[in-house]
Amino acid sequence: MNPLRTTVVMKTDISGSTSRFRELLAADLQALLGQHRDFLARHAAEHDGRIIKAAGDGFWLEFPSVTGAAKAAIEMQEALRLAQLNRGDDRLAIRIVITLGDTACQDGDFIGEAFALATRVEAVTPPDEIYLTAAARLALTSAEIQIALVKSFALKGYAEPTPVYRIEQRHRTRIIADTYILFSDLCGFGRMMDAGPTSSAVERILDALDELTRGTAQELGGTVRFNLGDSYCTTFTEAAQAIAWAERLTRSWDAIRPQQQFDCTISVGIHRGTLYTFRSFLYGRDVWIASRLQSESAKLIASGENGIFVTSAVREALFATPLHNRLQPVVLPSPPAALAGIEIYRLRNDVLD
């Protein structure tokens, strides 16, 4: 057995996963857990943490400091909420426990009191909460992380009641400035719904759309903020990335439409501005502009066409690039108040070199 060493241990667990995962195909479940692992590893690495082993749908991680682990935990939960806006009860939620204690590696497995205590505390941790043991609480930099005593629990295997603390997450509006806000939606999906489609047809369309939307966003560095049915809100930090995502999405959709017999096209509206998030709520004037741009410009799309429309704020960011020359001005028949005075452009379907 290797020598003992004092370690900051984090345990994560997806709440309510048993019933939810039972409905997934094996391949879908494996993909979901793989994405979740990558998500945790990415946020942990920002605070010098790493995953040390899997535990069902949860993971064990280690960090060099309790404060770093606490910051990573807060960011994990915040990012998870922001990535699942308007998902309601269908969203993924995790509980997190942070402990501090001596650990060791024996026969390829990790052992120690910190692991045993974390398992017990996890059983009393609600979804979306971060609980700490007394030892972790004492090592925390209190000026940076606010904590409060939950209570002392009678935990199995412990003679005395064990005090447990929680991180007080002070939810405040988060401002995401100078970002590219995209709204995408299927054209013709409403007409198809009015015609009374089969459930299998709706499922095939929405599954294919979700896979393309999220897959291309991840590849190009975008963030899917929320989706409602066939509508998605995605953000990017660069104008070229936003356009590249929109083009790849529409072209990929065109590639699968004939074989899948999807009688729907896609319209995309892109605006540059600031968005605000509070808990699971996304708001702001620029969000409304991007949303109205997509819905109004969709009226300009001929049957069987896709359409990518941008505001002048996006076009200005593309000045002196090939994309700038591909943007042609369009006029909305009856622009709503949200788009009053805003110049609108449509991206030509030229093939880039």
QUIKARA-V369653 format. One record per backbone hydrogen bond with DSSP energy under -1.0 kcal/mol. NH is the residue of the N-H (numbers start at 1). CO is the residue of the C=O. Records with the same first field share a line. If there is no record, write none. Layout:
BEGIN
NH=CO / CO
END
This chain:
BEGIN
2=105
5=103
7=101
8=63
9=99
10=61
11=97
12=59
13=95
15=93
20=16
21=17
22=18
23=20
24=21
29=25
30=26
31=27
32=28
33=29
34=30
35=31
36=32
37=33
38=34
39=35
40=36
41=37
42=38
43=39
44=40
45=41
47=44
48=45
49=44
50=62
52=60
53=60
55=58
58=55
60=53
61=10
62=50
63=8
69=65
70=66
71=67
72=68
73=69
74=70
75=71
76=72
77=73
78=74
79=75
80=76
81=77
82=78
83=79
84=81
85=225
87=84
90=87
91=88
95=13
96=129
97=11
98=131
99=9
101=7
103=5
104=111
106=109
109=106
111=104
116=112
117=113
118=114
119=115
120=116
121=117
122=118
124=121
125=122
128=94
129=126
131=96
132=165
133=98
137=133
138=134
139=135
142=140
144=141
145=141
148=166
150=164
153=162
155=153
158=155
162=153
164=151
165=132
166=148
167=130
168=146
169=167
171=169
174=277
176=275
179=273
180=236
181=271
182=234
183=269
184=232
185=267
187=265
192=188
193=189
194=190
195=191
196=193
202=198
203=199
204=200
205=201
206=202
207=203
208=204
209=205
210=206
211=207
212=208
213=209
214=210
215=211
216=212
217=213
218=214
219=215
220=216
222=217
223=235
225=233
226=233
228=231
231=228
232=184
233=226
234=182
235=223
236=180
242=238
243=239
244=240
245=241
246=242
247=243
248=244
249=245
250=246
251=247
252=248
253=249
254=250
255=251
256=252
257=253
260=256
261=257
262=257
265=187
267=185
268=307
269=183
270=309
271=181
273=179
275=176
276=283
277=174
278=281
281=278
283=276
288=284
289=285
290=286
291=287
292=288
293=289
294=290
295=291
296=292
297=293
298=294
299=296
300=297
301=298
305=302
307=266
309=268
310=345
311=270
312=343
315=311
316=312
318=315
319=316
321=318
327=324
328=346
330=344
339=336
340=337
342=339
345=310
346=328
347=308
348=326
END
